[in-house]
């Protein structure tokens, strides 16, 4: 059988293959298997240790577990700490989710044998409360962990919010107290509270660099101030606008803190028409930018038009703006006047009034703008070309639906893409609405 295999390999080689090419292949495979083994069948059981480890790192968890049953040596490699530094617990109820849940026996094996190896851990749960509670139960058992990154992800509605606050806080406290080296935490849409944050800060203030905690209604501005006051290495912070305050921005601007690199703010209408959004003073924004000149201030808006009154009435140093609902012409006009640091703007919807003047004003005043996206809006072809001409080649990303562009007497859609391409310095076409 070995001779037959060798013959097939030889016959399949192209006759024109050069000696140089053959030498390259020898070097490539010889470095792993040894030149003497090139024309022999591979003995998978005798593969070098580092090669098997590398293969295991690319395998899905289920396939990795199956491979571990091939032989004792592979089973030993299966339990090497390097393979268990990153792990995602997938927890779901079969009747309500498309996720493939991590087998309970494997979870217990991980907790028993690899809890102290876990460093980059995430929990992905479906919309069921049972899945979120299961995640909390696992967190409660990680008493020997040294986790650096923790993420809690709800793939549908935020099921963690259905878990009792006491149960959730107790589970998180186990990790916060025992890790002492957490640097990155993403716990959006959870019942996180101020006492939990105090435990986090008390044990991980020297290592915490990233904290994402949008839609955590039990966290108050005082809880965030506690983080800002003690976590001097904080580089990225994500929170809801209702927590943002002048006091917090001034705390982040204190000389004893390192420069914040990213501040992400979600502006969400929880009760349409019932919440009046507060205004942040220009002096507070200025203090933050003065202290951290390169900070990216990212704002995600999910408001109704009548709720925008508190925003952008004076200069605001926002760099990235995303509007998930309709935004008025007047609001876009304010952005053009008062957002000189703007780098990226995405407007999902506006209405049926052309935005030519607003876009031109944005091009004039926002000299750092490099990315633009427009969805359900209207812009004349002439106005759009004028906007692109003013921005020029600095527009590295330009995503405009074809339905947005209104042909006029000067430009048709066919001529428009050529004219825009000329000013961008590269080939450009508007995005097409998918049909299926």
N, C-alpha and C positions, 0 to 999 in steps of 0.2 A: 504493500500500500504506500509506503514511503517513496519508493521509486516512481510509482505512478504519479504521485503528487509533484515530485521534482520535475517530471517530464512535462506536466501541464504548465508549470511555471515557466519553464524554458520556452515552450512553444508559444506562449502568449506574449512573450517579450517582442517588441517591435524590432525588426532586423536592423533598422537605421539607428538604434540606440548607440550613442557615442560612449567611448571609454570614460570621458569626463562624467557623463550622466551616471554610469554604473558606479563610479567611485563615490559620487554624492550619495547614492542610495546606500552604499556600503557604510558610509560614515553615519548616515541617519539611523539605520537599524542596528549597526554594529555597536553604537554607543549604548544601546539598551540590552541587546541580546548577546553581543559578542560576535565577531566575524565568523567564527567557526560554526555558529548555529544558523547562519543565514539560509542555508538550503536544507535545513532539517525542520521537522514539525516542532512547533512551540510547545514546551512543557509548562503549562500555565501554573502548575504547582511550584515551579522553581523560579518564577519571575522575581526579580529583585524587590526587596521590601518597599523601596520608595516608589516603584512603578505601580505595585498593587495599591498602595496608599493613594496615589494620584488617581487611579481608576475609580476607586471607591468615592473619592471626593466629587466625581462627576455623576455618579449614579443616584437616581431617586432613592429615597429612603427604603421603599419596599424592595427594590432590586438589590440594594446594598445588604439588607437583612437576609435575602435569599442567598446572595453570594457568600455570606458569612458561614453558611452551612456546607459549603463545598469541602472544606478540610479544616483541620485544627489551626493551621497557620493563618488561613484567611479569617478565621473566627477571632484569632488574637489581634489581627490588624483591625478588624471591625471595632474593637474596643479601645483602640489607641486614642488618647485624649485629643489629638489634632482633629479627628473626625467629629468631635462633639463640641467644638467651640461655637459653632453656629447651628441653631436648631429652631425650626418653626413648628409649634404645636398646632395642628389643625383639629378643631373640635366642632363637631356638628351632629345634628340629629338626622339620621338617614331619611326619615319621612318628610323632612322639610328643607333639605339642603342638597346642593350638588357637590359640595366639598367631600373629599375622601378623608374621613377622620383618622387621626393617628391611633393605632391600635392601643387599647388600654394596657395590655401586657408590656408593650414596648415602652409606654410612658413610665410604668413602674420600674422597668429595668433601667431607664435613663435616670430616674430620680435616685435609684439605689446605687448605680455604678458611675454615673457621669455628672451628677449635680455640681460637683466642684470643678468640672471642666467647662461648663457652660459659660460663655462670655457674651455671645450675641444672640439674644433670644426674642422671639415674637410669638404671640398667640393670635391665631386667626379663628374667629368664631362666627357662626351664622346668626340669624335673628332670634334664636331661641334663648330663653333665660337659662335653660339647663346647660347650654354650651358655655355661657359666660360664668356660671357658677362652677363648672368643671375647671375652667381656667383659673379661677380663684383658689380652688382646692389644690391645684398643682403649685401655684405660687406659694401657698402656705407651707409646702413641703421642701422648698428650696432653702433649707437652713444652712447648707454648706456651700452656697453658691458664691461666685465672685463675678457677677454679671457686670458687663460694661455698657451694653445696649439693651434696652427693653422696649418692646412695642406691643401695644394692645390694639387689635384691629377688628372692628365689626364689619363684616362684608355686606350686611344689609342695614336694617335699622339698628341703632346703638343698643345692643342687648345688654351691655354692661350697666346701662342706666337702670335696668330692672333688678339688678342685684342689690341687696340691702347695703346701705352705706357702711354699716359696721363690718359686714363680711368682707367687702371690698377693701376697706382701709386696713383691716387686720392682715389680709393677704399681702398687700403692698408693703406693709410695715416689715414683714419678714424679709423681703428682698432689700428694702432700704437699709435695714439695720445690719444685715449680714454681708452685703456686697462691699460697701465702703469704697467702691471704685467706679460707680455709675457715671458715665460721661454723656450718654444720649438716651433720652426718654421720650416716647411718643404715647401719650395716654389721652387722646381726644375722646370726647363723648363718654366720659366715665364719671362716677360719683366721687372723684377725688375731692378732698377737702383741705382746709388750712392746717389742721393738726398733722395730716399725712405729709404735707409739704415741709413742716417743721422737722419731722423725723428725717425726711430726705436731706434737708440742708444740714442737719446736725451730723449726719454720717457721711455725706458725699460732697460737701461744699468745696473741697479742693479739686475735685475731678469733674464736676458737672459742667458741660459745655453746651448742650442742646436740650431744651425743654419745650415740647409741643403739648399744649393742654387746652386746645380750643373746645368750646362747648362743655365746660366743666362748671355747672351752675353753683356748686357748693364752695368754689374757690372765690375769695373776696380780694379786693385790691390789697388788703393788709397781708394776705398770704403771698402775693406776688412781690410785694415790697420786702418781705422776709427773704425771698430768693435773691432779689436784686441786691440786697444789702450784704449778703454773706457769700454768694457764689461769684467770686471775683474772676473766675475763668469763663464765665458765661459768654458764649459767642452767638447763640441763636435762641430766640424766644418766640413762641407762637401762642397767641391768646385771643380771646374775644374782646371786642371793642368796649363792652360794658365794664371790663376790668381796667382798661387803659385810663390813666389819669395824669394830670400835670405832675403830681407827686412822684408817680412811678417813673416818668421820663426824666425828671430831675435826679432821682435816685440812680438811674442808669447812666446819668451824665456826671456822677460824682467822680472826682479825681482818683479815688481809691479803686475804681473798677477798670478793668481792661476794656478795650474797644468792643462794642457789640457789632457783629457783622451782618446779622439778619434779624429784623423784627417783622414778624408776620401777624397781621391783624384781620380777623374775620368779623365783618360787620353784617350781622344776620338779624332779620326781623322775626323775632319769636312770636309776637302778638301784633300783627299788622294794624297800624293805626292807634295802638294803645301805648306805644313806647316813644318817648321823646328823647332823641339821642343828644348827649352832651357835646360841647365843643371843647377841643383841646387848644390851649393858647399857643399863639405863634412863638412866644418866648420859650415855651417848653420844648417845642420841636427844634428851635434854633439851638438850645442848649445841648440836645442830643447830638445834632449834626456837628456842632463845634467840637464836642468831645470825641465823636466817632465819625470823621469826615467821609469815610467810605461805606457807612452803614446802608444796607438795602432795606427800605421800608416798603413792605408788600401788603396791599390791602385787597381783600376779597369782599365784594359787595353783593348781598342778596336782599335788596330792599325794594320797596315800591316807590314810585316817583315822588310821592308826597312826603317821603321820609328822609330825603336827602338834604333838607334845609340846613343842617348843622355842619355840612362838610364843604371844604374848599372855598370858603368865603374870603379867606386870606391865604397868604403863601404857605404851602404845606410841602415838606421835603419828601413826599412819596416818590418811590422809584418804579414800582410795578403796580398797575391797577387792573383788576379783573371785575367786570360787571356781569353777574350771572342772570340778572333780569333786565328789563327795559330801563334805560336811563335817558333823561330828557336832553334836548338840545341846550337848554340853559345850563345844565350841569356840565356837559361837555365843554361849553364855552368857559365855565369857571376853571375847568382843568387846564385849558389852554392858557388862561391868564395867571394861574396861581400854582402850577406844578412844574417849576423849571428843571427839577432833577429827574423828571420822568424818563424812564428807559423803555418800558413796555406798557402797551395799552391794549386791552381786549374788551370789546363791546359785543355782547351776545345779541342785543336787540335795542332798537330805538323807536322806530315808528315809520311813518311814510313821508317825513319831511327831510329833504336832502341835507346832508351834513357838510357841505362844501366849505362854508365859512369856518365852522368849528375845526375841521381838519387842517385848514390852512393856518389858523391861529396856533394850533398845536405844533405844526411844523415850524412856525416862526419863533415861538417862545421856548419850546422844549428841544434844546440843542443836543441833548443826549439820547433822544429817541432812536432806538434801533430795531424795535419789534412792534408790529401792529396787526391786530386781528379784528375783523368786522363780520358779524353774522347777519341778523335780520335788520338791516339798516338800508338807507338809500344814499348814494353819492353819484353825482353826474360824472360821466367819463372825463369831461374837461376839468372838473374840480379835483378829481382823483389824480389826474396826471400832474396838475399844479402842485398838489401835496407831495407826490413822489419827486418831482423836480426839485422842490425846496429841501427835501430830506437827502436826496441823492444816494450815493453808494453806502451810506451808513445804515440804511435799512437792511439788516441782515436777515430779518424774518418778516414776510409780508403775506398774510393769509387772508384773502378776501373772497367771499362767495361770489360767484358770477351773477347771482340774482341781486346782489347789492348794487351793481353798476348799471346806471341808466344811460343808454346811448343818447347823444345829442347831435346838433348840427355839425359839430367839429370832429367828433370821433365816434367810430363804430367800435364794437367789441373786438373785431378782427384787427383794426388798426391800433386799438388801445394796448394790446399785449406787446406789440412791437415798440411802441413809444415808451411804455413803462420799462421794458427790458433795456432800452437804450440808456435811460437815466439811472437804472440800478447797476448797470455794467454786467448783467447776466441775464440769461433767458428766464422769463417769468410768465406764468399763466394764472388766471384766477382759478380758485377752487371750484370744482363741480359738485353739485348736489348729487349724492349717490342715489341710484334708483334700483329697487329690488321688489 
